[in-house]
Amino acid sequence: MERKELTHTAVLSLLPDRAPWGHKGDFGKVLLLCGSRGFTGAAYLAAMGALRCGAGLVFLGVPDSIYAIEAVKLNEPVVFPLPDEDGKLSARAAAEILQRLPSMDAVLLGCGLGQSAGTLAVVRAVLENADCPVVVDADGINVLAAHKDILRGRQYATILTPHDGEFARFGGTIGEDRMAAAAHYAEQWNSIVLLKGHETCITDGKTGYVNHTGNPGMAVGGSGDVLAGMILGLLGQGIAPLEAAACGAWLHGAAGDLCAQELGQYAMLPTDMLLRLPRLLK
């Protein structure tokens, strides 16, 4: 397997040009299905991650019970309510989601969704019907653990973003060579795997990127939500899925490194990373 590393220059070279005559519809139309009662921050952070990476139109579907919270917190994304049950998305949400899918360039599932029959129904509906790349994070990965057959039938790219615990729950085994483990399961699961941690590994089973940016100050709740949203924003603009995942990881870690330099590893927050992304994308 070919192993690669990214530099800042290489990341910037992969970003699409923004034509002077372009409009918001030209820079990616993306859909996030995130959040649940008690996990409103996950939806906020993921949506802002997509916007900070240049997505033109960001749509965020959340359980009806948290819609008012997200609508107040978020100005730029289009936030809309979906049917819920006990604070999580209901299976009834799938019908409206399916109506929106054809116009989307990429979809993100999982950040803060919680685990329920409704979550699984929504994840299944999207993966079986989305004719575009899909990022699956957090509880999206957890509910798929017993239903990996859904992935094998996908014709479009699926990016899984597990940390070590989620990777293990999904059936993965990590040895001394993390990249080899990620590559093995990327092929088995018909997916791109972004295995988070120190020196995050990103691979489709044939080519792998090792990311060297980032620091322990990023090990805080919400950091992964920002990353998932960033990858979504890059996908929506047409960057190839493997490179979108690798660039997202590099930029996420580099933003974290700026935070550590300026704020220290103890005090930095995921929102601080969002605020420093513009400096890396000039």
N, C-alpha and C positions, 0 to 999 in steps of 0.2 A: 504494500500500500504506500502511495506517495504521501509524505508528510510535509506540510508547509507551515510557515509562520507569517504573520502579518506585521506590517509597519504602518505608521500613520500615513505615510505617503501612499502606500498600497491601498489602504482603506479609502482615502480620498479619491484615488483614481477609479475606484469601483462605483462611486456614487454617480448617479445619472446627472447630466447637465439639466439645468432648469432654464428652459427656453424663455427668452424675454416676452414672447407673446403667449406663454402658457397661462392656464387658469387652474383653479383648484381641482377641477376634474382630471387634469393631466398628471397630477402628482400622487395618485393613489387614493382609492376609495376602500377603506378597511372597516371591518366589523369586529368589535370585541364583545364577548359574552362572558361577563365577569361579575364578581361580587355576590354577597349574600348578607343576611342580617348578621351584624357583628364583624363583617369583613368588607366594609365600604372602602377602606383605604386601598385595597388591592385593585379595585376597578379604577379608582382615581389615578393611581401611579402608573398602571399599564396604559391607560388612555393618554396620559401626558407623555409617556415614553414614545408612543407612536407619533404624537405631534412634534416632539422635539427632534425627531429624526426626519422630519420633512413631509409626513403624510398630508395630502391635500384635504381629504374629508375623512373624519373619524366618527364612526357611529358606535355608540356604547349601549348595549341592551342589558338591563339589570332587572332583578326581581322587583315587582311593583312595590313591595314593602320598603325598599330602600331608594326608590326613584327620587323622592323629594330631596333626600340627602345629596345624592349625586348631582341632581340638577342645580342645586345651590352651589356645590363645590366646584363644578366644572363650567367654564364659559365657552371654550372653543369647541369641544366635541358636541355632536348631536346625541343627547341622552334620551332614551325612550324606555318605557316600562314594559315588562313582560309578565305573563301570569306566573304566580309563585304559589308555593305551598310550604308553610312553616319557615318562611324567610329565604327559601332556595327556589331556583327555577323549577317550574312544574313541567311535566311532559306536555302540557297544553301549549307551552311556549314554542314548541317545535314548528307549529303551523305558520306562525308569523315569521319566524326565523327563515324558514324555507322560502317565503315570498321575497325576502330581502337578498338571499344568497346570490341570485344570478347577476346582480349588478356589482358585486364586490370583487376586488382584486386580491384580497387575502383576508383570513379570519383568524382570530385568537380565541381559544377556549381555555377556561380553567382557573384563572387567577381569582382566588377567594370564592369559588363557586360552592364549595362544600360538597359532600358526598351524599347522594340520594338517588332514588329511582328516576327522579326528574332530571338530575344532572346527567345520568347515563343516557336517557332518552334524547336529550339535546345533543350531547356529544355524538351519539350514534347518527342522528339525523344530519348533522353537519358533515361528518366524515363520509357518509354514504352519498351525499348530494352536492357537496361543494366542488365546483369545477375550477378550483384555484388552490393555491397553497394554504395550508392550515397549520398554525402553531398550537401545540397542546402542552399546557403547563400545569403544574400543581395538581389540583383535584381532578382535572381532566385526565391526567396520567393515572391517578389512583383509581378512578372508576373504570378505566380501560384495562386494568391489570388482569381481570378475568375475561376480557373480551377482545383479545389481541387480534382475533380473526377479522375484525372490522378494518384494521390497518392493511391487511394483506390484499384487500380488494381495491385499495385506493389507486387511482390513475394519476393523481396529482401529488405534489410533494407534501409530506407531513413532517413537521419538525417537532421532535420531543425534547423537552428541556428539563430533565430530571436532575435533582441532587442525588447524592449517593443513596439516601434512604428510599426515595421514590424509584430509583433504578433497581434496587433490590426488591421492592414490592412488585415491580413490573416483571420480575423474573430474571433480572440481570445479575451477573456475578463479576465482581471487580478483583482482578489480580494485581500483580506488580505493574503491569503495562495497562494503564487506564485507556489509552487510545485503542489498543487491540480489543479490549472488552467492549468499548463503545462501537467499534467497527463491526465486531461479530454480531451484535444485537441490531445494529442498523440494517444489516442485510437480512437478518431473521425477521425483523419487524417491518420491512419495507419502508423505512423511515430515515430521516437524518436525525442523528442523536447529538445533542449538545449536553455533555456530561459535566455539570457544574462542579466547581471546587477549585483548589489551588491548581493553576495551569489547566483551565477548562479545555476539554477536548471536543472538537466538532467534526463529525465525519458522516459520510453517506455509505461507508463501507469500502470505498475505493480510494478516496482522497481524504486526508485528515488535516485539520488545522489545530495547532497547539497555541493557546493564548497565554501570553506572559504578562499581561497587564492585570491590575487588581491588587487588593491587599485585605488583611483580616478585618479592617474597619467596615468592610462591605457586608460582613456577616451579621445582618440585622434584618428583621422582618420588613418586607416590602422591596428589598433590593432585587429579588428575582422577578417581581411584577414589572418593575421598570425595564429590565432586560427583555422580558417577553414582549412588551409593548414596542420597544425599540426595534426588535427583529420584525415585528409586524409592519411597522412603518416603512422599513427598508424593502420588505417584500412587496408592499403595495406599489412601490415606485418601479418595480420591474427588475430589481437585482436578483440574480439567480439564487435559489433557496440556500444552497450550501454556503455561498459567499455572504448572503444576507445574515445568516446565523453567525458566521465567523466575524463579520464586521461589527455586528451588534455586540458580540462578546468583547471584542477589542475596545470599542468605544465605551462600553459600560465600565470596563476595568480602568480605562484611562481617566474617565470622569471620576471614578473612585479614587484614583491616585492623586488627582488634583485636590479632591476634598481632603485627603489625608495630609497632603503638604500644607494646606492652608488652615485646616480646622483641627487636625489631629484625628487619629483613628477612633478614639473613644467617643467623640462628640458628633461625628459626621452622620448624616441621615440620607435616606434615598431621595428626598426632595432636594438635598444639596447636590446630588449627582445630576438631577434634571437641570438645575440652574447652571451647571458647568458644561453641559453638552454643547451649547453654542460655540464655545471657545475651541472645540475640537473639530467643528464642522465648517470652519471658515474656508 
